[in-house]
């Protein structure tokens, strides 16, 4: 499965969907499921943590550091975005999504596996091209 940052941060931060995210993380840690993301995942996940601390004031600096430590300790496989860029640009243009989002879609196409995201816009726009595209709770139900 290709995991986007909107899902990955949920196993490090308390928010809606964290239980499902932790189940997915446990399945990954046990080897029951393979997880992939473009290397952009690290930047996106770190930015989400930073936003929750700095802009939204939902985390203390210590909480933000712990969340990032958890994320970095449980990273999916991270192929370089440079190998996906050309396909991501074409997908972004075709689907009307950012190249950030299109990188995840391009990786899912390249690997022939589903994309797991909580991004509703991406779910709607990429479904005709990817076919196998799931919100987090549905992805966890499929491996459970």
C-alpha positions in Angstrom: 0.0 0.0 0.0 1.1 3.6 -0.7 0.4 5.7 2.4 0.1 9.4 2.3 1.1 11.7 5.1 -2.5 12.5 6.0 -2.7 8.9 7.2 0.8 8.4 8.5 0.7 11.2 11.0 -2.3 9.7 12.6 -0.3 6.9 14.2 1.8 9.6 15.9 -0.8 12.1 16.8 -4.1 11.8 18.7 -6.8 12.6 16.1 -9.8 11.1 14.3 -8.6 7.9 12.7 -5.6 7.3 15.0 -6.8 3.9 16.1 -7.0 2.7 12.5 -3.6 4.2 11.8 -2.0 2.4 14.8 -3.5 -0.9 13.5 -1.9 -0.2 10.1 1.4 0.7 11.8 1.3 -2.6 13.8 0.6 -4.6 10.6 3.5 -2.9 8.9 5.8 -3.5 11.9 4.8 -7.2 11.9 5.5 -7.6 8.2 1.8 -8.3 7.4 1.6 -5.4 5.0 4.2 -3.4 3.0 3.9 0.4 3.1 5.4 2.8 0.6 5.5 6.6 0.1 7.5 9.0 -2.0 10.3 10.5 0.0 8.2 13.7 0.1 6.3 12.0 2.9 8.9 13.0 5.5 8.6 16.7 4.6 4.8 16.5 4.5 4.5 14.6 7.8 7.0 17.0 9.5 5.0 20.0 8.2 1.8 18.6 9.6 3.4 18.2 13.0 4.8 21.7 12.8 1.4 23.2 11.9 -0.2 21.5 14.8 2.4 23.0 17.1 3.1 26.4 15.6 -0.1 27.4 13.9 -2.9 25.5 15.6 -1.3 25.4 19.1 -2.6 21.8 19.5 0.8 20.4 20.6 3.6 21.5 22.9 7.1 21.5 21.5 7.8 18.3 23.5 4.6 16.7 22.0 5.7 17.7 18.5 9.2 16.3 19.0 7.7 13.0 20.3 5.4 12.8 17.3 8.2 13.4 14.9 10.3 10.7 16.6 7.5 8.2 16.3 7.0 9.1 12.6 10.7 8.8 11.9 10.9 5.4 13.7 8.0 4.0 11.6 8.8 5.3 8.1 7.4 3.4 5.1 9.7 2.5 2.3 10.7 5.8 0.6 11.6 5.7 -3.1 12.9 9.0 -4.4 10.4 11.5 -5.8 12.7 12.2 -8.7 11.8 8.8 -10.2 8.1 9.7 -10.0 8.2 13.4 -11.0 7.4 13.1 -14.7 4.4 10.8 -14.1 3.3 12.9 -11.2 3.2 16.0 -13.3 1.1 14.3 -15.9 -1.3 12.9 -13.3 -1.5 16.3 -11.6 -2.5 17.9 -14.8 -5.0 15.2 -15.7 -6.6 14.9 -12.3 -6.4 18.5 -11.2 -4.4 17.7 -8.0 -1.2 19.1 -6.7 2.0 17.4 -7.7 2.5 16.6 -4.1 -0.6 14.4 -4.1 0.1 13.2 -7.6 3.5 11.8 -6.4 1.6 9.3 -4.2 -0.7 8.4 -7.0 2.2 7.9 -9.4 3.9 5.6 -6.9 0.7 3.6 -6.4 0.5 3.1 -10.2 4.2 2.2 -10.5 3.9 -0.4 -7.8 0.5 -1.6 -8.8 -0.9 -1.2 -5.3 -3.6 0.7 -3.5 -3.2 4.3 -2.3 -4.4 5.0 1.3 -5.3 8.6 2.0 -7.6 10.8 4.1 -7.6 13.5 1.5 -11.2 13.6 0.3 -10.3 15.6 -2.8 -7.6 13.1 -3.9 -10.0 10.2 -3.2 -12.6 11.7 -5.5 -10.3 12.8 -8.3 -7.8 9.9 -8.5 -10.4 7.1 -8.2 -11.0 6.8 -12.0 -7.3 6.5 -12.7 -6.2 4.4 -9.7 -9.2 2.3 -9.0 -7.8 1.0 -5.8 -7.8 4.0 -3.5 -9.1 3.8 0.0 -9.6 5.9 3.1 -7.6 4.7 6.1 -10.4 2.8 7.9 -11.3 0.9 4.8 -7.6 0.0 4.1 -7.3 -1.4 7.6 -10.5 -3.4 7.3 -9.1 -5.0 4.1 -5.9 -6.2 5.8 -7.6 -7.2 9.1 
